[in-house]
Amino acid sequence: MKKSYKIEVDCANCANNMEEAAKKTEGVKDCSVSFMTLKMKVEFEEGADPAAVMQNVRLNCKKVESDCEVYL
């Protein structure tokens, strides 16, 4: 399953850091973050609960970019 989320981030490098943090989150099969469109596209692993996984993605992104936001 794939879902798209609106994000708020200050620069392209920050978006890159968010993408890497999201990819390392359990339950995420793949992720891409676009600074230009301020969107995060997440592909979830089979059987993963998107709502629970995205809470962890948000926490992991905040660890690398404290001023970023992922709108769930």
C-alpha positions as a Markdown table, in Angstrom:
| # | Residue | x | y | z |
|---|---|---|---|---|
| 1 | Met | 0.0 | 0.0 | 0.0 |
| 2 | Lys | 1.2 | 3.5 | -0.9 |
| 3 | Lys | 0.1 | 6.8 | 0.7 |
| 4 | Ser | 1.1 | 10.4 | 0.2 |
| 5 | Tyr | 1.5 | 12.9 | 3.1 |
| 6 | Lys | 1.9 | 16.7 | 3.2 |
| 7 | Ile | 5.1 | 17.8 | 4.9 |
| 8 | Glu | 6.8 | 21.0 | 6.0 |
| 9 | Val | 10.5 | 21.2 | 5.7 |
| 10 | Asp | 13.0 | 24.1 | 5.3 |
| 11 | Cys | 15.5 | 22.8 | 2.7 |
| 12 | Ala | 16.2 | 20.1 | 0.2 |
| 13 | Asn | 19.0 | 18.6 | 2.4 |
| 14 | Cys | 16.5 | 18.4 | 5.3 |
| 15 | Ala | 14.0 | 16.6 | 3.0 |
| 16 | Asn | 16.8 | 14.1 | 2.1 |
| 17 | Asn | 17.4 | 13.5 | 5.8 |
| 18 | Met | 13.7 | 12.9 | 6.4 |
| 19 | Glu | 13.6 | 10.4 | 3.5 |
| 20 | Glu | 16.5 | 8.5 | 4.9 |
| 21 | Ala | 15.0 | 8.4 | 8.4 |
| 22 | Ala | 11.6 | 7.2 | 7.1 |
| 23 | Lys | 13.3 | 4.5 | 5.0 |
| 24 | Lys | 14.9 | 3.1 | 8.2 |
| 25 | Thr | 11.5 | 2.9 | 10.0 |
| 26 | Glu | 10.1 | -0.5 | 10.6 |
| 27 | Gly | 7.1 | -1.2 | 8.4 |
| 28 | Val | 8.3 | 1.1 | 5.6 |
| 29 | Lys | 9.1 | -0.6 | 2.4 |
| 30 | Asp | 10.1 | 2.5 | 0.5 |
| 31 | Cys | 9.8 | 6.3 | 0.8 |
| 32 | Ser | 10.5 | 9.3 | -1.3 |
| 33 | Val | 10.4 | 13.0 | -0.1 |
| 34 | Ser | 10.0 | 15.9 | -2.5 |
| 35 | Phe | 11.1 | 19.3 | -1.3 |
| 36 | Met | 9.6 | 20.9 | -4.4 |
| 37 | Thr | 6.1 | 19.6 | -3.8 |
| 38 | Leu | 6.4 | 19.2 | 0.0 |
| 39 | Lys | 5.1 | 15.6 | -0.2 |
| 40 | Met | 6.3 | 12.4 | 1.3 |
| 41 | Lys | 5.2 | 9.2 | -0.5 |
| 42 | Val | 5.4 | 6.1 | 1.6 |
| 43 | Glu | 5.1 | 2.4 | 0.5 |
| 44 | Phe | 4.3 | 0.2 | 3.5 |
| 45 | Glu | 5.4 | -3.4 | 4.0 |
| 46 | Glu | 2.7 | -6.1 | 3.7 |
| 47 | Gly | 0.5 | -6.3 | 6.8 |
| 48 | Ala | 1.8 | -3.1 | 8.3 |
| 49 | Asp | -0.6 | -0.6 | 10.0 |
| 50 | Pro | 0.0 | 2.7 | 8.2 |
| 51 | Ala | -1.3 | 4.8 | 11.1 |
| 52 | Ala | 1.1 | 3.2 | 13.6 |
| 53 | Val | 4.0 | 3.2 | 11.2 |
| 54 | Met | 3.6 | 6.9 | 10.3 |
| 55 | Gln | 3.7 | 7.8 | 14.0 |
| 56 | Asn | 7.1 | 6.2 | 14.1 |
| 57 | Val | 8.1 | 7.8 | 10.8 |
| 58 | Arg | 7.2 | 11.2 | 12.3 |
| 59 | Leu | 9.2 | 10.6 | 15.4 |
| 60 | Asn | 12.3 | 9.4 | 13.4 |
| 61 | Cys | 12.0 | 12.5 | 11.1 |
| 62 | Lys | 11.9 | 14.8 | 14.1 |
| 63 | Lys | 15.1 | 13.2 | 15.5 |
| 64 | Val | 17.1 | 14.2 | 12.3 |
| 65 | Glu | 15.2 | 17.5 | 11.6 |
| 66 | Ser | 13.5 | 18.9 | 14.7 |
| 67 | Asp | 11.6 | 21.6 | 12.8 |
| 68 | Cys | 10.1 | 19.4 | 10.2 |
| 69 | Glu | 6.5 | 18.3 | 10.2 |
| 70 | Val | 4.6 | 15.3 | 8.7 |
| 71 | Tyr | 0.8 | 15.9 | 8.5 |
| 72 | Leu | -1.0 | 12.7 | 9.2 |
